Amino acid sequence: MTHNLRLAFIVIGLLIMAWFITPTVRWYFLISDEKKEETNLSLDQMIAKNYTKDKIDEINRLKRLRSESVNLGLDLQGGVRIVLQANFEEYAKKLQKEEQEITDEEKTEALDRLLDRLSSRIDQFGVSEVGIRKQGSDSIVIELPGAKDPDRVKSVILSEGRLAFHLVDEIATRTITTNDMLLGIFTNTAKIPENDMLLYMHDKKDDFGRRIRGTPVFVEKTASLDGNMLKNSWVSSGQFGDVTVDFELNNEGTDIFADVTRQNSGRALAIVLDDKVVSAPNIDEPITGGSGNIRGGFTVEEAQDLSKILKEGALPLGVTIVEEEIVGQAIGADSVRAGTKALIMATIFVSVFMIIIYKFSGILAIIAMFINVILIIAVLSPLQFTLTLPGIAGFILTIGMAVDANVIVFERIKEELRGTKSFEDAILSGYDRAFATIFDSNITTIIVAFVLWIFGKGPVQGFAITLFFGILINLFTAVFITRYIYEEIIRRKIIKKQNRFFI
């Protein structure tokens, strides 16, 4: 390869990398913390704050910029990590089978559908990088870097999303007395009519804003309308400024809803979500338009969550939280400081070693090392990579690998100089003969990193990605950049003969 062609490769490569790294530089160094905080808002939240269209467009542009940059993982910026276990016993009942009769294919399919449904639900939290993956044959791990409200996260995840409308048996409900209750729980089960079931109102909140179980109510067992007939839902404001969840039914649901409200005018209709009565409004007149609203003293966030859950529908599997970890921002900041300190110390030690052993040539290797790190970040940006502590470990290892190729070249040049070759011939010959060794010494590591990238999960995959691209870029900087610098030194006769201060 000619000298000018090598320069063309370097310029083109650096320009492409500069384009890739621009979003990361802009996000972390040019965007204020206040604006970064606004990118965690959902569209409904921005509308509720009365943001103008221009303001919303600006925030959406920042969200796109954030998604194009290298993100910080859960262990670096804090957040929520939850492990869910699927309930296949309940799923077997839906299929009218015993749990042991469910095939592995049916379990995998159900778990995949659960994964998709949960992914759609938790997208609303606006975090920079949602991590959700299967663990084993019956568990799912959810990581939400930057999430600030773990209670809300759990509420959305654990809500099965089963919506139904049941007519209230008001006559039977009015017969309930305090004698039927014990510590707020209805105990006189003999009083429940044969065609009814017992539910509780959840329209009140405690001092902390949590919904609490209220009065018992008897509703008809057979639902008058199933939530599967819901076509769409959205957050709106009620007549008195309260927050409501409006809904629209499909054609079948519209006809059924019209018949139910026409035939039961004056009765209460309970809106039941996951066996909890959210509200039970009276039917004042037939509802024929196929739309209505749900009231329940919602906050804006509660209404947004409920609307999202209703639109996505019920989860295909019941889940329980078996592990929960809240990583605070302070802990994440400590991790960032520790990782940064390790990176700086590694850089200093490697730099000192290279300068002592290889003099001015060691300085060239250090320059190549810094270029190597910058190029790695540039490559990771379009991949929307999430940097975690193992990723930082990959960076640190790459620093050592970055000078490895130069060490091989320098030692080869020294051997050529001992063979009484001229300084220029020794450098060119050293690079030519060292390339095969450099390639062979790195190819096995590249293969291992690639296999870990493909088959690894989570932190292992993050480590593999940084290592994989680090080695590839290391080959680029050693073969193209440092060699070009040496050729320029020779061409411009900066060093005319062997110099002990040069190598």
Secondary structure, 3 states (H helix, E strand, C coil): CCHHHHHHHHHHHHHHHHHHHHHHHHHHHHCCHHHHHHCCCCHHHHHHCCCCHHHHHHHHHHHHHHHCCCEECHHHHCEEEEEEEEEHHHHHHHCCCCHHHCCHHHHHHHHHHHHHHHHHHHHHHCCCCCEEEEECCCEEEEEEECCCCHHHHHHHHHCCCCEEEEEECHHHHCCCCHHHEECCEECCHHHCCCCEEEEEECCEECCCCCEECCCEEEEECCCCEEHHHEEEEEEEECCCCCEEEEEEECHHHHHHHHHHHHHCCCCEEEEEECCEEEECCECCCCCCCCEEEEEEEECHHHHHHHHHHHHHCCCCCEEEEEEEEEECHHHHHHHHHHHHHHHHHHHHHHHHHHHHHHHHHHHHHHHHHHHHHHHHHHHHCCCCCEECHHHHHHHHHHHHHHHHHHHHHHHHHHHHHHCCCCHHHHHHHHHHHHHHHHHHHHHHHHHHHHHHHHHCCCHHHHHHHHHHHHHHHHHHHHHHHHHHHHHHHHHCCCCCCCCCCCC
